[in-house]
């Protein structure tokens, strides 16, 4: 377990640390409590970086990404699929090129024109045997309930059922009809129709659709020789009713049918072969979006729009969907469901239970903004996971998650389209400013959570907000964290700035340069830690800033007092940033610059050696006896004839020969020898390195003494490898 990380009880979110009312938390008193009981300690930079890699959303591309700086650390490079980088998604599509839209249609009441049914029929795609069975059931029972996701073709299916039965005319009933008003609606019809469709019947938990409602409606329909199809969403309240689950056709089949109706067969085949079409279909778009895409492809075939607009159409439809989610009234999408959508955007690809837990916390804050007099009601049971994810166009899946206790399989939830989280967070932050107070309060709570995953996702969420609106995000969220007395808040500020820079938000290096020169120690701390994460893309400037910072720490000392030492905490942070830079893709350049400036002055000398020794302590996969990363780097460079091998040996000799660092250097070198006792490849690499560390008799004496007197761990005998390594030391006079 890392220093400063919470124990298992805290990590799991124990009741002991949870306030009874999330709206009554006082951040300042929480800070004071954490400082007094010692829970808030700075996490070392290496383990903090590991948490950032492990828990950041895949769409952000953290891992091997060169701009993040981690080639010596194993990881996978991820990004938003479909040829767009995350920043392009946040910026959005050029919606002005579209003139017809795909927004939700509000179907009013009244007769459905026969021409409309005739127009829909050729485009309708279904599994015919299943549809025929549904027709037979409607013919027999007079009324059926179709249940399915929004915009899955339920209304079209309902109309086609009545059309196939020959029930004409068809009348659409008012969607605000309640179950109790259903029969009254049928009875009040002055000119009874033969077919009725009621789309999105309004139900509530205290007003569900029950079997007696359908029995009464069936009696009226039999009297009038008519038929009724009711459509409901996945969250509709039904009681004692066997609704028919509507399974929509595949988007590919629908697109093919539409194109063959809109163009000739050859043109349809050419359009279907476009790369943008394959990308669009892979996104799992709704059928209404597929139909709109077919019309857009027809315009492209006619030369009215460019191929570029065909490629961006998918993003435009996604933006439209997200806007609808938050423009809908509370009856269609309640505030609690909107809170869940926001939480899922923040925790996309994270554990479902965690997302649901924290979405209820956000719901409480949103409800306080909407109506502070109304206490939020959260049902403890009864929320169906599948239906909730269906509304969000998301999926559930099991996957391994890295934790403080090792890999653990968790039930996760993620949007079907990996761009949704980026678009949704931007829409909420910039399109609905009234939600900002609640969102800021929620993010503050996440930043103080005991779980690394929660804190990391708070940072990744703020990174997206910073890309969309840097000034507001800095003022409302990042700067308060950066100046906090709590290290955990500062670390979330570090990660927010790092991920914002990874997304290519503007001016992040400028912010860090300014903060590194600040008189505020907390802001300097944030800048120093962030340099270690993103400084690899401009190593010379970063090292210059770190040298300036370390000189500032030494400048505060009394020149006449040799006993004074600089602020150990800040110097340690500076060294850890150098460590990360050494273990980054810019490692060779950093190594050369450290050596070039090694003897410039004492602060710079100490910074270089402390940073180097910190890097030497890192092992492959953080295993106890894993191969030291710097040693592996040395072996590779020596085998390839690279200059890094000689630079590494020189820094080792400098650390061993410096009385302020000799003890730490010998301890680390001894740890390498113990690791070699468990790994032949480590022993082989040490066999090549140790002779390069002996250029004088005193260096030989120092290393031979280390190998002859090295103890085993926990009282064990000396490692056998020490004697073998002693034999490779060259004698010097």
Secondary structure, 3 states (H helix, E strand, C coil): CCCCCCCHHHHCCCHHHCCCCHHHCCHHHHHHHHHHCCCCCCCCHHHHHHHHHHHCCHHHCCCCCCCCCCCCCCCCCCCCCCCCCHHHHHHCCCHHHCCCCCCCCCCCCEEECHHHHHHHHCCCCCCHHHHHHHHHHHHHHCEEEEECCCCCCHHHHHHHHHHHHCCCCEEECCCCCCHHHHHHHHHCCCCCCCEEEEECCCCECCECEEHHHHHHHHHHHHHHCCEEEEEECCCCCEECCCCEECCCCCHHHHHHHHHHHHCCHHHHHHHHCCHHHHHHHHCCCCHHHHHHHHHHHHHHHCCCCCHHHHHHHHHHHHHHHHHHHHHCCCCCCCHHHHHHHHHHHHCCCEEHHHHHHHHHHHHHHHHHHHCCCCCCCCCCCCCCHHHHHHHCCEEEEEEEEEECCEEEEEEEEEECCCCHHHHHHHHHHHHCHHHHHHHHHHHHHHHCCCCHHHHHHHHHHHHHHHHHCHHHHHHHHHHHHHCCCCHHHHHHHHHHHHHHHHCCCCCHHHHHHHHHCCCCHHHHHHHHHHHHHHHHHHHHHHHHHHHHHHHHHHHCCCCCCCCCCCCHHHHHHHHHHHHHHHCCCCHHHHHHHHHHCCCCCHHHHHHHHHHHHHHHCCEHHHCCCCCEHHHHHHHHHHHHCCCHHHHHHHHHHHHHHCCCCHHHHHHHHHHHHHHHCCCHHHHHHHHHHHHHHCCCHHHHHHHHHHHHHCCCHHHCCCCHHHHHHHCCCCCCC
